[in-house]
Every structure is written in C-alpha cells, then in structure tokens.
Amino acid sequence: MDVLEAVAEGAAIHLRFRLDRPGVIGWQLYDPSTGAFLLEGEWSEVTGLDADLRIPLPPQEGAYRVQVAPVKDRARFIEIAARVWAGKLEIGAPRVLTAASVRRARLLRAVPKAFLLPVCSVWRNRKLIGSMVRRDILARYRGSFGGTVWTFLNPLLLMATYFFVFGVVLRTRFGADTTRTGFVLYFLSGMLPWLAFSEAVGRSPYVILEYRSFVKKIVFPLETLPVNLVIAGAVTEAFGLLIFLGGLLAVRGSVPASVVWLPLLLIPQILFTAGLCWMLAATGVYVRDLGQVTGYLLTLWFFLTPICYPESSLPPGAIGVLRFNPLFVLVKAYRAVFLENHAPTLRGVFGLWAVSVAIAVIGYAWFHLLRKSFADVI
C-alpha cells in the first residue's frame, strides 16, 4: 500500500493510493488525544490497484485521526492527522503504518506513564492523603482510655511479646553476641521494616470495601486509599524507630554514622509495600476471602524471614532462596546500618530497588485496570 496524493478539499480529504491487490476499502475516524473511536465511513470496493477515496470530516472543530485500510486485512493502513479549525480543514502528511509498529509505539509511550502516574497521583492528592492518615490514626483508638498513646504502645507491646518468646524462653542469640541486649537490638532492627509492611499489607484487602461509599456516590481518587495504609504503617514504624534508637543509645551510647543510608532503604520499602497494597486492595473487591489468606501468608512470611532468629540457623540452601525475599534484604540492610556500622551491600540494594519499582508499577496498573468495575461488584 502506497500513498499517491492526499489533499484537503473543502471539508473532506481526497486520498489517492495504490493497493497491493484489489479489495474492499474502509476508513475510520478516531480522537487522537484519547484514541476513542468516533465513526466508521462507508466501504468502497476497488477493482484495480489504484484507489481514489473521498473522506468527509465532521464540521465540529477539533483534531481527528483518519485510518484507511483494506477491510479484510488491517495489518497495514494509511493514517492521516487532520484538524478542523475556523471552518477550514488542515491535514498532515499521510503515513503508511503497521499494526505491530503502532503497538510498539503505544507501549513506548506507556512506559514513562507507568512510572510517572503513581507519583503524580500521590503528589496531586498529598493533602488528602495526609488528612485521611491523621483521621485513620485518631479514629483507630477513639474512645479508648489510652487514645493515640496506643500508636506508641502497640509496637512496643508487640516487640516485647516476641522478645519474651524468642529471647527469654527460647534463648535465641545473634552471632557472637550472646547477651540478651544484643538479641534485643538485632531483633528490634529486624522488626522495624516488618511493622510498617505487615500493618499496611494486612489491611489492604479490606480498604476499598471499608470505603465503599466513596466508590458509589462520589468522584474520589481511590488509588490513594492503599497509600493511606502505607503512610499509616510508616508512622507506626516511626514510633518503633524511636523506641529502638532509645535502646541503642542506652546500650551503646551512640548512633552509628552509617544510619545516613536509611533513606536509601525506606524509599524502596515504601514502593514495595504500596505496590502490594494496590494489588491486594483491587483484588480484595472481587475475592472476599483474600484478607484471611493474606493474614496467614503474612504469618508465614514473618517466620520465613530471619527476624527473630539468626540466618546462620537456616540450612545452607535456604539462604540462596531467601535472597529473593525483599524483606530479608531489608532486615539485613537495617542491621548493617544500625548495628554493624557499614553500608548495605550495593547488590542487595540495587536488587531491592529494581523489585520495588517493578512491584509498584505493576500494582498500580493492576489497580487501575480493576477499578473500572468496583461499582458493579460492590
């Protein structure tokens, strides 16, 4: 298929082109900004190889995209960009394209959007997210005697329970440090990323159902609801971090300089958690048992991650498998920067960033794909 001539004649495009073989020709009109199909023109039968086609455009002002192709084989087609403005028709140079090349171009345009859209959405709704996180934390303990003090007490009591079971009853120790204080520091440093992760992921399958009124009655950025859980979990980790730093100062008298590496760990931790929360929040609307399954999997995940026991107690083959566990990488990195006074391994951090970014992009895309049917299911 080759274009011979394309000119604007009044409110129509006069197109002359040559076909590979005779057949029936059709044309369609699209909105170039959204890709939405607008209308389909009449089919024309061409008995020879040279075709002469007149394509009338709508009188409404705006941009249009015209595609001309054989009806039985749309693998190759002619595309013309057109614009109706002030009663005049302007057209661009026609292009002969293939369906495969269009798909590749669409994919290339979608790649940067996949990375930018989640960030833009969070930034655009940052005030709403902050307001809802404050409301969530305050409402969680409203009416209780302790009030917001429970935000501090909950991680403290949880850590104390695990310390009693593994540090006192089972007498677990880390490395050459056989003291209880050494176990407490290593245990608490491993619990810090787990606190934020497990709290957000554990609540995410129910979050859309919890705010079902937002789905049906008002226009609301639903993608921010899982993000609220991630930020609320980070607040819980912040209180746990205060407890940990207090213990570290009491036992060792200082905080190591390697703690400057912490932001390098927090960002992929938040991205990884947000990606999983987007996935689970969207899927939880359709699979109501997902919350129960997630609770069990989180318990299994916790005990498969060397948080309350040293990794040296694992079989040699298990270490190679656990290297693919992002929480295992995070726990090791937290202990490196807080207790061992050195930077985390670059290979581990690079892998953590790569996996976290991929999970965040996939999770947001999955949420965006399923959210169109939330109102029908809820």
Secondary structure as UniProt FT lines:
FT   STRAND          2..9
FT   TURN            10..11
FT   STRAND          12..18
FT   STRAND          23..30
FT   TURN            32..34
FT   STRAND          37..40
FT   STRAND          44..46
FT   STRAND          50..56
FT   STRAND          62..70
FT   STRAND          76..85
FT   TURN            86..87
FT   STRAND          88..91
FT   STRAND          95..98
FT   HELIX           99..124
FT   HELIX           126..140
FT   TURN            141..143
FT   HELIX           147..149
FT   HELIX           150..162
FT   HELIX           163..169
FT   TURN            175..176
FT   HELIX           180..203
FT   HELIX           204..206
FT   HELIX           207..210
FT   HELIX           212..216
FT   TURN            222..223
FT   HELIX           224..252
FT   HELIX           257..261
FT   HELIX           262..286
FT   TURN            288..289
FT   HELIX           290..304
FT   HELIX           311..313
FT   HELIX           316..322
FT   TURN            323..324
FT   HELIX           326..338
FT   HELIX           346..370
FT   HELIX           371..373
FT   HELIX           374..377
//
